[in-house]
Amino acid sequence: MQDGDVPITYADTARLRAAVGFSPDTPLRVGMQRFVDWYRAYHQQD
C-alpha cells in the first residue's frame, strides 16, 4: 500500500435508498459477468 491508501472502501447507499427506494445488492462479480455477457451479445462477440 502507498501513503494515503485506505484498506477498505464502500459506498453508502442510504441517501439513494431514501430518495428513490432502491439499494443495489448485486455482488461485484455477478454484476461484472452480466455486463460482459451483455457487451458481447450487444457487439456480437463470443
Gaussian input, Z-matrix of N, CA and C with variables (Angstrom, degrees):
# hf/3-21g

backbone

0 1
 N
 C     1     B1
 C     2     B2     1     A1
 N     3     B3     2     A2     1     D1
 C     4     B4     3     A3     2     D2
 C     5     B5     4     A4     3     D3
 N     6     B6     5     A5     4     D4
 C     7     B7     6     A6     5     D5
 C     8     B8     7     A7     6     D6
 N     9     B9     8     A8     7     D7
 C    10    B10     9     A9     8     D8
 C    11    B11    10    A10     9     D9
 N    12    B12    11    A11    10    D10
 C    13    B13    12    A12    11    D11
 C    14    B14    13    A13    12    D12
 N    15    B15    14    A14    13    D13
 C    16    B16    15    A15    14    D14
 C    17    B17    16    A16    15    D15
 N    18    B18    17    A17    16    D16
 C    19    B19    18    A18    17    D17
 C    20    B20    19    A19    18    D18
 N    21    B21    20    A20    19    D19
 C    22    B22    21    A21    20    D20
 C    23    B23    22    A22    21    D21
 N    24    B24    23    A23    22    D22
 C    25    B25    24    A24    23    D23
 C    26    B26    25    A25    24    D24
 N    27    B27    26    A26    25    D25
 C    28    B28    27    A27    26    D26
 C    29    B29    28    A28    27    D27
 N    30    B30    29    A29    28    D28
 C    31    B31    30    A30    29    D29
 C    32    B32    31    A31    30    D30
 N    33    B33    32    A32    31    D31
 C    34    B34    33    A33    32    D32
 C    35    B35    34    A34    33    D33
 N    36    B36    35    A35    34    D34
 C    37    B37    36    A36    35    D35
 C    38    B38    37    A37    36    D36
 N    39    B39    38    A38    37    D37
 C    40    B40    39    A39    38    D38
 C    41    B41    40    A40    39    D39
 N    42    B42    41    A41    40    D40
 C    43    B43    42    A42    41    D41
 C    44    B44    43    A43    42    D42
 N    45    B45    44    A44    43    D43
 C    46    B46    45    A45    44    D44
 C    47    B47    46    A46    45    D45
 N    48    B48    47    A47    46    D46
 C    49    B49    48    A48    47    D47
 C    50    B50    49    A49    48    D48
 N    51    B51    50    A50    49    D49
 C    52    B52    51    A51    50    D50
 C    53    B53    52    A52    51    D51
 N    54    B54    53    A53    52    D52
 C    55    B55    54    A54    53    D53
 C    56    B56    55    A55    54    D54
 N    57    B57    56    A56    55    D55
 C    58    B58    57    A57    56    D56
 C    59    B59    58    A58    57    D57
 N    60    B60    59    A59    58    D58
 C    61    B61    60    A60    59    D59
 C    62    B62    61    A61    60    D60
 N    63    B63    62    A62    61    D61
 C    64    B64    63    A63    62    D62
 C    65    B65    64    A64    63    D63
 N    66    B66    65    A65    64    D64
 C    67    B67    66    A66    65    D65
 C    68    B68    67    A67    66    D66
 N    69    B69    68    A68    67    D67
 C    70    B70    69    A69    68    D68
 C    71    B71    70    A70    69    D69
 N    72    B72    71    A71    70    D70
 C    73    B73    72    A72    71    D71
 C    74    B74    73    A73    72    D72
 N    75    B75    74    A74    73    D73
 C    76    B76    75    A75    74    D74
 C    77    B77    76    A76    75    D75
 N    78    B78    77    A77    76    D76
 C    79    B79    78    A78    77    D77
 C    80    B80    79    A79    78    D78
 N    81    B81    80    A80    79    D79
 C    82    B82    81    A81    80    D80
 C    83    B83    82    A82    81    D81
 N    84    B84    83    A83    82    D82
 C    85    B85    84    A84    83    D83
 C    86    B86    85    A85    84    D84
 N    87    B87    86    A86    85    D85
 C    88    B88    87    A87    86    D86
 C    89    B89    88    A88    87    D87
 N    90    B90    89    A89    88    D88
 C    91    B91    90    A90    89    D89
 C    92    B92    91    A91    90    D90
 N    93    B93    92    A92    91    D91
 C    94    B94    93    A93    92    D92
 C    95    B95    94    A94    93    D93
 N    96    B96    95    A95    94    D94
 C    97    B97    96    A96    95    D95
 C    98    B98    97    A97    96    D96
 N    99    B99    98    A98    97    D97
 C   100   B100    99    A99    98    D98
 C   101   B101   100   A100    99    D99
 N   102   B102   101   A101   100   D100
 C   103   B103   102   A102   101   D101
 C   104   B104   103   A103   102   D102
 N   105   B105   104   A104   103   D103
 C   106   B106   105   A105   104   D104
 C   107   B107   106   A106   105   D105
 N   108   B108   107   A107   106   D106
 C   109   B109   108   A108   107   D107
 C   110   B110   109   A109   108   D108
 N   111   B111   110   A110   109   D109
 C   112   B112   111   A111   110   D110
 C   113   B113   112   A112   111   D111
 N   114   B114   113   A113   112   D112
 C   115   B115   114   A114   113   D113
 C   116   B116   115   A115   114   D114
 N   117   B117   116   A116   115   D115
 C   118   B118   117   A117   116   D116
 C   119   B119   118   A118   117   D117
 N   120   B120   119   A119   118   D118
 C   121   B121   120   A120   119   D119
 C   122   B122   121   A121   120   D120
 N   123   B123   122   A122   121   D121
 C   124   B124   123   A123   122   D122
 C   125   B125   124   A124   123   D123
 N   126   B126   125   A125   124   D124
 C   127   B127   126   A126   125   D125
 C   128   B128   127   A127   126   D126
 N   129   B129   128   A128   127   D127
 C   130   B130   129   A129   128   D128
 C   131   B131   130   A130   129   D129
 N   132   B132   131   A131   130   D130
 C   133   B133   132   A132   131   D131
 C   134   B134   133   A133   132   D132
 N   135   B135   134   A134   133   D133
 C   136   B136   135   A135   134   D134
 C   137   B137   136   A136   135   D135

   B1=1.4516
   B2=1.5230
   B3=1.3174
   B4=1.4517
   B5=1.5229
   B6=1.3334
   B7=1.4522
   B8=1.5225
   B9=1.3058
   B10=1.4610
   B11=1.5146
   B12=1.3409
   B13=1.4602
   B14=1.5221
   B15=1.3027
   B16=1.4623
   B17=1.5273
   B18=1.3153
   B19=1.4638
   B20=1.5227
   B21=1.3302
   B22=1.4649
   B23=1.5241
   B24=1.3278
   B25=1.4583
   B26=1.5210
   B27=1.3044
   B28=1.4579
   B29=1.5186
   B30=1.3165
   B31=1.4548
   B32=1.5270
   B33=1.3065
   B34=1.4544
   B35=1.5217
   B36=1.3201
   B37=1.4580
   B38=1.5232
   B39=1.3261
   B40=1.4729
   B41=1.5282
   B42=1.3326
   B43=1.4701
   B44=1.5274
   B45=1.3187
   B46=1.4559
   B47=1.5250
   B48=1.3308
   B49=1.4603
   B50=1.5206
   B51=1.3224
   B52=1.4606
   B53=1.5305
   B54=1.3315
   B55=1.4667
   B56=1.5210
   B57=1.3225
   B58=1.4626
   B59=1.5216
   B60=1.3190
   B61=1.4575
   B62=1.5159
   B63=1.3240
   B64=1.4648
   B65=1.5130
   B66=1.3086
   B67=1.4513
   B68=1.5233
   B69=1.3267
   B70=1.4535
   B71=1.5254
   B72=1.3285
   B73=1.4660
   B74=1.5268
   B75=1.3208
   B76=1.4639
   B77=1.5252
   B78=1.3368
   B79=1.4675
   B80=1.5325
   B81=1.3208
   B82=1.4556
   B83=1.5242
   B84=1.3052
   B85=1.4680
   B86=1.5294
   B87=1.3179
   B88=1.4682
   B89=1.5242
   B90=1.3187
   B91=1.4569
   B92=1.5194
   B93=1.3201
   B94=1.4593
   B95=1.5277
   B96=1.3254
   B97=1.4658
   B98=1.5181
   B99=1.3195
   B100=1.4685
   B101=1.5230
   B102=1.3309
   B103=1.4544
   B104=1.5280
   B105=1.3207
   B106=1.4636
   B107=1.5248
   B108=1.3283
   B109=1.4637
   B110=1.5219
   B111=1.3241
   B112=1.4635
   B113=1.5275
   B114=1.3131
   B115=1.4614
   B116=1.5269
   B117=1.3088
   B118=1.4616
   B119=1.5189
   B120=1.3171
   B121=1.4679
   B122=1.5261
   B123=1.3139
   B124=1.4646
   B125=1.5224
   B126=1.3118
   B127=1.4614
   B128=1.5153
   B129=1.3063
   B130=1.4807
   B131=1.5136
   B132=1.3228
   B133=1.4563
   B134=1.5131
   B135=1.3284
   B136=1.4622
   B137=1.4679
   A1=109.79
   A2=114.14
   A3=120.09
   A4=109.33
   A5=116.26
   A6=120.17
   A7=109.86
   A8=116.52
   A9=121.41
   A10=114.05
   A11=118.34
   A12=120.53
   A13=110.32
   A14=116.07
   A15=120.51
   A16=108.54
   A17=118.01
   A18=119.77
   A19=113.81
   A20=118.02
   A21=121.21
   A22=108.78
   A23=116.33
   A24=120.67
   A25=108.57
   A26=116.94
   A27=121.26
   A28=108.35
   A29=114.87
   A30=120.44
   A31=109.08
   A32=116.10
   A33=121.01
   A34=107.01
   A35=117.23
   A36=121.42
   A37=112.86
   A38=117.51
   A39=120.87
   A40=111.63
   A41=118.22
   A42=120.31
   A43=111.13
   A44=117.38
   A45=120.84
   A46=110.02
   A47=116.25
   A48=121.35
   A49=110.67
   A50=117.57
   A51=121.64
   A52=111.60
   A53=116.92
   A54=120.87
   A55=113.01
   A56=117.28
   A57=119.20
   A58=114.07
   A59=117.33
   A60=119.73
   A61=114.15
   A62=116.72
   A63=120.94
   A64=109.98
   A65=115.15
   A66=120.70
   A67=107.59
   A68=118.34
   A69=120.19
   A70=111.44
   A71=115.12
   A72=118.42
   A73=112.28
   A74=117.03
   A75=121.08
   A76=109.01
   A77=116.85
   A78=118.98
   A79=110.35
   A80=117.14
   A81=122.16
   A82=111.86
   A83=118.14
   A84=121.49
   A85=110.99
   A86=117.08
   A87=121.35
   A88=110.29
   A89=116.80
   A90=120.85
   A91=112.56
   A92=116.63
   A93=120.25
   A94=110.81
   A95=116.95
   A96=119.61
   A97=110.89
   A98=117.35
   A99=120.47
   A100=110.95
   A101=116.86
   A102=120.60
   A103=110.90
   A104=117.11
   A105=121.13
   A106=109.74
   A107=117.91
   A108=121.53
   A109=110.41
   A110=116.63
   A111=120.57
   A112=110.51
   A113=117.07
   A114=121.84
   A115=110.89
   A116=115.56
   A117=119.20
   A118=111.63
   A119=117.20
   A120=120.49
   A121=110.03
   A122=117.48
   A123=122.25
   A124=111.10
   A125=116.17
   A126=120.78
   A127=111.79
   A128=116.22
   A129=123.75
   A130=111.59
   A131=115.32
   A132=121.53
   A133=108.49
   A134=116.31
   A135=120.12
   A136=111.58
   D1=147.46
   D2=178.80
   D3=-99.47
   D4=162.54
   D5=175.68
   D6=-54.78
   D7=132.91
   D8=179.32
   D9=93.74
   D10=-15.05
   D11=177.05
   D12=-69.59
   D13=144.55
   D14=176.78
   D15=-109.88
   D16=143.34
   D17=-174.84
   D18=-70.59
   D19=-29.75
   D20=-177.64
   D21=-142.31
   D22=136.27
   D23=173.20
   D24=-134.13
   D25=154.57
   D26=176.00
   D27=-160.83
   D28=157.19
   D29=179.34
   D30=-90.96
   D31=135.37
   D32=174.26
   D33=-91.46
   D34=110.81
   D35=-175.80
   D36=-96.97
   D37=15.18
   D38=-177.69
   D39=-60.59
   D40=-41.78
   D41=-179.55
   D42=-67.70
   D43=-37.61
   D44=176.40
   D45=-62.28
   D46=-47.73
   D47=179.65
   D48=-59.79
   D49=-43.36
   D50=-179.83
   D51=-66.65
   D52=-37.41
   D53=-176.03
   D54=-76.83
   D55=-42.41
   D56=-172.89
   D57=-126.58
   D58=-0.21
   D59=178.17
   D60=74.49
   D61=22.44
   D62=-179.04
   D63=-124.54
   D64=136.38
   D65=174.54
   D66=-135.88
   D67=116.64
   D68=-177.23
   D69=-63.45
   D70=142.73
   D71=179.71
   D72=-140.27
   D73=15.97
   D74=178.17
   D75=-81.91
   D76=124.17
   D77=176.89
   D78=-61.22
   D79=147.62
   D80=-177.42
   D81=-54.32
   D82=-46.76
   D83=-178.19
   D84=-59.38
   D85=-41.94
   D86=179.70
   D87=-67.98
   D88=-45.03
   D89=179.86
   D90=-62.42
   D91=-41.29
   D92=179.00
   D93=-64.85
   D94=-42.12
   D95=179.66
   D96=-65.09
   D97=-40.42
   D98=177.01
   D99=-61.57
   D100=-41.11
   D101=178.59
   D102=-63.57
   D103=-46.32
   D104=-179.99
   D105=-61.18
   D106=-43.85
   D107=178.86
   D108=-60.98
   D109=-45.42
   D110=178.76
   D111=-62.63
   D112=-47.48
   D113=-177.02
   D114=-58.83
   D115=-46.06
   D116=179.78
   D117=-63.90
   D118=-42.75
   D119=179.30
   D120=-66.15
   D121=-42.18
   D122=-178.60
   D123=-63.43
   D124=-40.31
   D125=-178.34
   D126=-98.63
   D127=10.68
   D128=177.48
   D129=51.13
   D130=51.57
   D131=176.80
   D132=-116.05
   D133=146.77
   D134=177.65
   D135=-108.68

